[in-house]
Amino acid sequence: MKLRSAMVGVIAAIGIVQADGATKPRPAPSKLAQAVNLENRRLVPLKSFEVVMTAKDKTSETIVGKIDKPVAAGDRAQFPITGAKGCRFEARWAFDDAKDSGDVDLCNDAHIVFAD
């Protein structure tokens, strides 16, 4: 009887060690989106929008995506990402009343909304 109790205790202990020592699943690696979806909720047209990939040494840059035509107020647009590597890029945009740029992460979600 004591041997059987001891074996049950050992089996239970092994089960606990395996559960605690199990490797946790890693999150899925980030995947670059195939296209960018733009939504212009501003009251003025979006004249231009481009996504730029900069070289590590900052000496050269490549446009990896851009809109073909202006996006009217309240309208949407989509364009493909081509020749890009990584997740982080610089986005540059211009409206009738302003222009600006900023960093964007295009992995897993590439939906960009402009609003006032």
N, C-alpha and C positions, 0 to 999 in steps of 0.2 A: 504494500500500500504506500509506504514512504517513497519507494522508487518511482512509482507511478505519479505521485504528487510532484516529485522532483522533476520528472520529465515534462510534465505539463507546465511547470514553472519555467523550465529552460525554453520550451517551445514558445511560450508566451513572451518571454524576455527577448528571444530572437526576433519575433514578430515586431516588437516595439523598436528594437534597434534598426531593423530594416526600414520601418516606416519613418523613423527619425533620420536615418542616414541616407534616405533616398534623395537623389538629386532633384532639385526643383526644375520644372520645365522652363526653358529660356523663352523669353518673349520672341515672337516672330520678328525676323529682321525687317527693317524698314524697306519698303519697296517704292521706288520712284514712280509717281503717277505717269500715265501715258499721255494725259492731256490736262490742260488747265481750264477750269470753268470760271468765267468772270460774270459778275452780276453788278450792274451799275444802278444803284439806288439813289444816286445824286440827281439833281435837277439840271445838270449840264452834261453834254456828251463827253465821253472818254475818247480823246483824239488818238492816243497811242498807248500801247502797253507792250513791254518786252521783258523776257527773262534772260538774264546774262549769267554765264558760267565764267568765273575768273580763274586764271591759272594760279597755282600755289605761290609763285613768285610775284604775282600781281602785275606782270608785265604785259600779259595779253588776256583778251576776253573773247568769248564766243556767244553769240545770240543763239539760244537753244529753243526759243519760241517767241511768237509775237502775234498780235492781232493783225488781220489783213485790212480791216476798215474800221472806222470809228464805231463805238458802241453808244447808241442813243440813250438818253435818260430813261431809266426804267427797263432797259433791255438787257439781254444776256448774250454772251459769246463763248465760244470754245475754240481752242487751238491746240495742236499737238506739241509735245516736247520731243525734240530729236537731237541725238548726239550728246546727251547730257550724262554726267556721272555724278554720283553723290546725291545729297538731299537738299543742301543749302545753296541758294542762289540769290542774286540781286535782281529785284524787280524795279523797273523804271516805268513811270506812267506820266501822262500829261492830259489835263482837262482844258477846256476853254479858259478857265480862270486860275489854274495853278498846275505846277508839275512837281514831282517828288520822286523819291526812290526809297527802297527799304529791303531788308533781308526777308526771304521767304523760305520755308521748308516745304518742299513739294512731295515729300514721301507720305504715302497712305491717304492724304487728303489734299487735293489741289483746288479747292473751291475758294475763290477770293471775292469778297463783297466790298464794294465801295459805297459808303453812306455818308451823309452830312452829319 
